[in-house]
């Protein structure tokens, strides 16, 4: 639903208001994941500059950079865990 609204020109926060999940934590996770998906597709996939992504989504650069940094940190942790798992140095991959 968020993606459909975004594709129809609705800004990110307004698009998220249509989520009908009552669990606050789950709703926050859905919104966080949706934002990171948009960043991945627009910035890393389509090479759209971050200021343009910020403007398109209608969110601040601070919020955009925070979400992007969190996403990249998670990818690095997963890569490190997987690398250790492959070499037998660590337990199971947790992500």
C-alpha positions as semicolon CSV with decimal commas, in nm:
position;residue;x (nm);y (nm);z (nm)
1;X;0,000;0,000;0,000
2;X;0,284;0,241;0,082
3;X;0,452;0,176;-0,252
4;X;0,130;0,222;-0,447
5;X;0,068;0,553;-0,275
6;X;0,424;0,668;-0,341
7;X;0,393;0,578;-0,709
8;X;0,079;0,791;-0,719
9;X;0,272;1,095;-0,594
10;X;0,182;1,075;-0,225
11;X;0,466;1,178;0,006
12;X;0,615;0,910;0,231
13;X;0,464;1,002;0,570
14;X;0,116;1,043;0,425
15;X;0,152;0,714;0,237
16;X;0,234;0,545;0,569
17;X;-0,082;0,677;0,735
18;X;-0,285;0,427;0,533
19;X;-0,127;0,130;0,716
20;X;-0,396;-0,032;0,927
21;X;-0,172;-0,232;1,160
22;X;-0,261;-0,170;1,523
23;X;0,061;-0,301;1,677
24;X;0,279;0,011;1,708
25;X;0,609;-0,175;1,699
26;X;0,510;-0,373;1,393
27;X;0,385;-0,058;1,219
28;X;0,714;0,119;1,296
29;X;0,910;-0,175;1,150
30;X;0,695;-0,173;0,835
31;X;0,753;0,200;0,788
32;X;1,127;0,167;0,854
33;X;1,159;-0,119;0,605
34;X;0,955;0,067;0,343
35;X;1,179;0,373;0,373
36;X;1,494;0,164;0,341
37;X;1,348;-0,016;0,039
38;X;1,278;0,317;-0,131
39;X;1,631;0,439;-0,056
40;X;1,781;0,117;-0,192
41;X;1,579;0,131;-0,512
42;X;1,597;0,504;-0,581
43;X;1,948;0,591;-0,465
44;X;2,148;0,271;-0,500
45;X;1,944;0,114;-0,779
46;X;1,851;0,410;-0,996
47;X;2,143;0,631;-0,883
48;X;1,912;0,915;-0,781
49;X;2,102;1,166;-0,567
50;X;1,999;1,163;-0,201
51;X;1,870;1,523;-0,207
52;X;1,635;1,423;-0,489
53;X;1,520;1,115;-0,296
54;X;1,455;1,337;0,006
55;X;1,249;1,577;-0,203
56;X;1,059;1,301;-0,385
57;X;0,965;1,125;-0,060
58;X;0,904;1,450;0,129
59;X;1,135;1,361;0,417
60;X;1,431;1,544;0,568
61;X;1,788;1,469;0,464
62;X;1,867;1,387;0,829
63;X;1,600;1,118;0,836
64;X;1,707;0,986;0,497
65;X;2,074;0,967;0,595
66;X;1,992;0,799;0,926
67;X;1,788;0,528;0,751
68;X;2,056;0,483;0,483
69;X;2,331;0,451;0,745
70;X;2,126;0,194;0,940
71;X;2,069;-0,005;0,624
72;X;2,438;-0,003;0,531
73;X;2,543;-0,096;0,886
74;X;2,306;-0,395;0,879
75;X;2,449;-0,505;0,545
76;X;2,805;-0,482;0,678
77;X;2,716;-0,683;0,991
78;X;2,545;-0,949;0,782
79;X;2,841;-0,968;0,546
80;X;3,084;-1,003;0,836
81;X;2,870;-1,271;1,001
82;X;2,835;-1,461;0,675
83;X;3,208;-1,438;0,611
84;X;3,280;-1,576;0,957
85;X;3,019;-1,847;0,912
86;X;3,169;-1,957;0,581
87;X;3,517;-1,985;0,733
88;X;3,386;-2,168;1,038
89;X;3,485;-1,890;1,277
90;X;3,134;-1,812;1,404
91;X;2,799;-1,968;1,474
92;X;2,490;-1,929;1,263
93;X;2,414;-1,619;1,061
94;X;2,160;-1,420;1,263
95;X;2,021;-1,191;0,992
